[in-house]
Amino acid sequence: MSECLFCKIANLEIPVEAVLESDRGMVFPDISPQAPVHLLVIPKEHYADLDAATRDPELIGHLLALATEAARSQGLTANGYRVVANTGPDAGQSVPHLHFHILGGRMLGWPPG
């Protein structure tokens, strides 16, 4: 999608400092961090949200594996981290491109919202 922010990032039209990258996804820091470590995991192919991506369960597994590898690379596995996918406006999804948030580096409260 030509106007999608995350598609532009995936296509390297907007530069980011990637923490990890694969042929199907990438991980980079959130521009508005909500925790000491706040990364985003996106697919390179456009899917509007998690519901749309369910037709490609292999991709979802791949993205979650990237999230785990990124969390490990940031030293989050010792004390824990959270992976979140907001789907739709009521859940707080602000960019209509599937993405997972990785949050960690401090005690995270519950419930989250």
CYANA upper distance limits for C-alpha pairs under 8 A (distance plus 0.5 A):
  1 MET  CA      7 CYS  CA      6.93
  1 MET  CA     46 HIS  CA      7.41
  2 SER  CA      7 CYS  CA      7.77
  2 SER  CA      8 LYS  CA      7.78
  3 GLU  CA      7 CYS  CA      8.29
  3 GLU  CA      8 LYS  CA      8.08
  4 CYS  CA      8 LYS  CA      6.80
  4 CYS  CA     95 VAL  CA      8.40
  4 CYS  CA     96 PRO  CA      8.04
  4 CYS  CA     97 HIS  CA      7.83
  5 LEU  CA      9 ILE  CA      6.91
  5 LEU  CA     95 VAL  CA      7.90
  6 PHE  CA     10 ALA  CA      6.52
  6 PHE  CA     42 ILE  CA      7.83
  6 PHE  CA     95 VAL  CA      8.24
  6 PHE  CA     97 HIS  CA      6.99
  7 CYS  CA     11 ASN  CA      6.50
  7 CYS  CA     44 LYS  CA      7.19
  7 CYS  CA     45 GLU  CA      7.84
  7 CYS  CA     46 HIS  CA      7.01
  7 CYS  CA     97 HIS  CA      8.30
  8 LYS  CA     12 LEU  CA      6.62
  8 LYS  CA     13 GLU  CA      5.47
  8 LYS  CA     14 ILE  CA      6.21
  9 ILE  CA     13 GLU  CA      6.29
  9 ILE  CA     14 ILE  CA      5.32
  9 ILE  CA     15 PRO  CA      6.90
  9 ILE  CA     16 VAL  CA      7.53
 10 ALA  CA     25 GLY  CA      8.24
 10 ALA  CA     26 MET  CA      7.80
 10 ALA  CA     42 ILE  CA      8.43
 10 ALA  CA     43 PRO  CA      8.20
 10 ALA  CA     44 LYS  CA      5.61
 11 ASN  CA     44 LYS  CA      7.98
 16 VAL  CA     28 PHE  CA      7.21
 17 GLU  CA     28 PHE  CA      6.56
 17 GLU  CA     29 PRO  CA      7.88
 18 ALA  CA     26 MET  CA      7.23
 18 ALA  CA     27 VAL  CA      6.14
 18 ALA  CA     28 PHE  CA      5.05
 18 ALA  CA     29 PRO  CA      8.04
 19 VAL  CA     26 MET  CA      8.18
 19 VAL  CA     27 VAL  CA      5.89
 19 VAL  CA     28 PHE  CA      5.72
 19 VAL  CA     29 PRO  CA      8.04
 19 VAL  CA     70 ALA  CA      7.40
 20 LEU  CA     26 MET  CA      6.19
 20 LEU  CA     27 VAL  CA      5.59
 20 LEU  CA     28 PHE  CA      7.68
 20 LEU  CA     66 LEU  CA      7.94
 20 LEU  CA     70 ALA  CA      7.15
 21 GLU  CA     25 GLY  CA      6.39
 21 GLU  CA     26 MET  CA      4.70
 21 GLU  CA     27 VAL  CA      6.74
 22 SER  CA     26 MET  CA      6.67
 23 ASP  CA     44 LYS  CA      8.30
 24 ARG  CA     43 PRO  CA      6.24
 24 ARG  CA     44 LYS  CA      5.90
 24 ARG  CA     45 GLU  CA      7.71
 24 ARG  CA     59 LEU  CA      8.01
 24 ARG  CA     62 HIS  CA      8.37
 25 GLY  CA     41 VAL  CA      7.51
 25 GLY  CA     42 ILE  CA      5.99
 25 GLY  CA     43 PRO  CA      4.66
 25 GLY  CA     44 LYS  CA      5.47
 25 GLY  CA     45 GLU  CA      8.50
 25 GLY  CA     63 LEU  CA      7.07
 25 GLY  CA     66 LEU  CA      8.32
 26 MET  CA     41 VAL  CA      6.21
 26 MET  CA     42 ILE  CA      6.06
 26 MET  CA     43 PRO  CA      7.08
 26 MET  CA     44 LYS  CA      7.62
 26 MET  CA     66 LEU  CA      8.25
 27 VAL  CA     39 LEU  CA      7.03
 27 VAL  CA     40 LEU  CA      5.96
 27 VAL  CA     41 VAL  CA      4.96
 27 VAL  CA     42 ILE  CA      7.05
 27 VAL  CA     66 LEU  CA      7.97
 27 VAL  CA     67 ALA  CA      8.03
 27 VAL  CA     70 ALA  CA      7.74
 28 PHE  CA     39 LEU  CA      5.94
 28 PHE  CA     40 LEU  CA      5.97
 28 PHE  CA     41 VAL  CA      7.33
 29 PRO  CA     33 PRO  CA      8.26
 29 PRO  CA     37 VAL  CA      8.43
 29 PRO  CA     38 HIS  CA      6.50
 29 PRO  CA     39 LEU  CA      4.76
 29 PRO  CA     40 LEU  CA      6.53
 30 ASP  CA     38 HIS  CA      6.21
 30 ASP  CA     39 LEU  CA      5.69
 30 ASP  CA     40 LEU  CA      6.36
 33 PRO  CA     37 VAL  CA      7.70
 33 PRO  CA     38 HIS  CA      5.76
 33 PRO  CA     39 LEU  CA      8.45
 34 GLN  CA     38 HIS  CA      6.87
 34 GLN  CA    103 LEU  CA      7.95
 35 ALA  CA    103 LEU  CA      6.42
 35 ALA  CA    104 GLY  CA      6.51
 35 ALA  CA    105 GLY  CA      7.12
 35 ALA  CA    106 ARG  CA      7.39
 36 PRO  CA    103 LEU  CA      8.24
 36 PRO  CA    104 GLY  CA      6.92
 36 PRO  CA    105 GLY  CA      5.68
 36 PRO  CA    106 ARG  CA      7.32
 37 VAL  CA     74 GLN  CA      8.20
 37 VAL  CA    102 ILE  CA      7.96
 37 VAL  CA    103 LEU  CA      6.17
 37 VAL  CA    104 GLY  CA      5.66
 37 VAL  CA    105 GLY  CA      6.10
 38 HIS  CA    101 HIS  CA      7.22
 38 HIS  CA    102 ILE  CA      5.99
 38 HIS  CA    103 LEU  CA      5.22
 38 HIS  CA    104 GLY  CA      7.22
 39 LEU  CA    101 HIS  CA      6.23
 39 LEU  CA    102 ILE  CA      5.52
 39 LEU  CA    103 LEU  CA      7.28
 40 LEU  CA     99 HIS  CA      6.82
 40 LEU  CA    100 PHE  CA      6.08
 40 LEU  CA    101 HIS  CA      5.26
 40 LEU  CA    102 ILE  CA      6.74
 41 VAL  CA     63 LEU  CA      7.22
 41 VAL  CA     66 LEU  CA      7.92
 41 VAL  CA     67 ALA  CA      6.96
 41 VAL  CA     99 HIS  CA      5.90
 41 VAL  CA    100 PHE  CA      5.50
 41 VAL  CA    101 HIS  CA      6.99
 41 VAL  CA    102 ILE  CA      8.17
 42 ILE  CA     63 LEU  CA      7.77
 42 ILE  CA     97 HIS  CA      8.27
 42 ILE  CA     98 LEU  CA      6.78
 42 ILE  CA     99 HIS  CA      5.16
 42 ILE  CA    100 PHE  CA      7.19
 43 PRO  CA     47 TYR  CA      8.26
 43 PRO  CA     59 LEU  CA      8.25
 43 PRO  CA     63 LEU  CA      7.53
 43 PRO  CA     98 LEU  CA      7.51
 43 PRO  CA     99 HIS  CA      7.76
 46 HIS  CA     97 HIS  CA      6.69
 46 HIS  CA     98 LEU  CA      7.94
 47 TYR  CA     52 ALA  CA      6.25
 47 TYR  CA     53 ALA  CA      6.27
 47 TYR  CA     96 PRO  CA      8.46
 47 TYR  CA     97 HIS  CA      5.98
 47 TYR  CA     98 LEU  CA      6.05
 48 ALA  CA     52 ALA  CA      6.56
 48 ALA  CA     53 ALA  CA      8.22
 48 ALA  CA     96 PRO  CA      5.39
 48 ALA  CA     97 HIS  CA      4.77
 48 ALA  CA     98 LEU  CA      5.94
 49 ASP  CA     53 ALA  CA      6.94
 49 ASP  CA     86 ASN  CA      8.45
 49 ASP  CA     87 THR  CA      6.15
 49 ASP  CA     88 GLY  CA      7.81
 49 ASP  CA     96 PRO  CA      6.91
 49 ASP  CA     97 HIS  CA      6.13
 49 ASP  CA     98 LEU  CA      4.68
 49 ASP  CA     99 HIS  CA      7.92
 50 LEU  CA     54 THR  CA      6.91
 50 LEU  CA     85 ALA  CA      7.70
 50 LEU  CA     87 THR  CA      6.64
 50 LEU  CA     98 LEU  CA      6.34
 51 ASP  CA     87 THR  CA      7.95
 53 ALA  CA     57 PRO  CA      7.58
 53 ALA  CA     59 LEU  CA      8.21
 53 ALA  CA     60 ILE  CA      7.67
 53 ALA  CA     98 LEU  CA      8.08
 54 THR  CA     60 ILE  CA      8.08
 56 ASP  CA     60 ILE  CA      7.33
 57 PRO  CA     61 GLY  CA      6.83
 58 GLU  CA     62 HIS  CA      6.68
 59 LEU  CA     63 LEU  CA      6.62
 60 ILE  CA     64 LEU  CA      6.71
 61 GLY  CA     65 ALA  CA      6.65
 62 HIS  CA     66 LEU  CA      6.77
 63 LEU  CA     67 ALA  CA      6.68
 64 LEU  CA     68 THR  CA      6.73
 65 ALA  CA     69 GLU  CA      6.71
 66 LEU  CA     70 ALA  CA      6.52
 67 ALA  CA     71 ALA  CA      6.59
 67 ALA  CA     83 VAL  CA      8.09
 67 ALA  CA    100 PHE  CA      8.39
 67 ALA  CA    102 ILE  CA      7.33
 68 THR  CA     72 ARG  CA      6.66
 69 GLU  CA     73 SER  CA      6.68
 70 ALA  CA     74 GLN  CA      6.81
 71 ALA  CA     75 GLY  CA      6.89
 71 ALA  CA     76 LEU  CA      5.69
 71 ALA  CA     77 THR  CA      6.90
 71 ALA  CA     81 TYR  CA      7.83
 71 ALA  CA    102 ILE  CA      7.72
 72 ARG  CA     76 LEU  CA      6.19
 72 ARG  CA     77 THR  CA      5.99
 76 LEU  CA     80 GLY  CA      6.10
 76 LEU  CA     81 TYR  CA      6.50
 76 LEU  CA    104 GLY  CA      6.79
 76 LEU  CA    105 GLY  CA      6.97
 77 THR  CA     81 TYR  CA      7.39
 80 GLY  CA    104 GLY  CA      7.34
 81 TYR  CA    102 ILE  CA      7.37
 81 TYR  CA    103 LEU  CA      6.13
 81 TYR  CA    104 GLY  CA      5.04
 81 TYR  CA    105 GLY  CA      7.90
 82 ARG  CA    101 HIS  CA      8.23
 82 ARG  CA    102 ILE  CA      6.15
 82 ARG  CA    103 LEU  CA      5.60
 82 ARG  CA    104 GLY  CA      6.92
 83 VAL  CA    100 PHE  CA      6.80
 83 VAL  CA    101 HIS  CA      5.95
 83 VAL  CA    102 ILE  CA      5.18
 83 VAL  CA    103 LEU  CA      7.01
 84 VAL  CA    100 PHE  CA      5.87
 84 VAL  CA    101 HIS  CA      5.51
 84 VAL  CA    102 ILE  CA      7.18
 85 ALA  CA     98 LEU  CA      8.14
 85 ALA  CA     99 HIS  CA      6.71
 85 ALA  CA    100 PHE  CA      5.19
 85 ALA  CA    101 HIS  CA      6.91
 86 ASN  CA     91 ALA  CA      5.74
 86 ASN  CA     92 GLY  CA      6.46
 86 ASN  CA     93 GLN  CA      5.50
 86 ASN  CA     99 HIS  CA      8.34
 86 ASN  CA    100 PHE  CA      8.12
 87 THR  CA     91 ALA  CA      6.26
 87 THR  CA     92 GLY  CA      7.84
 87 THR  CA     93 GLN  CA      6.15
 87 THR  CA     98 LEU  CA      8.45
 88 GLY  CA     92 GLY  CA      7.12
 88 GLY  CA     93 GLN  CA      5.76
 88 GLY  CA     96 PRO  CA      8.46
 89 PRO  CA     93 GLN  CA      5.68
 89 PRO  CA     94 SER  CA      7.41
104 GLY  CA    108 LEU  CA      7.89
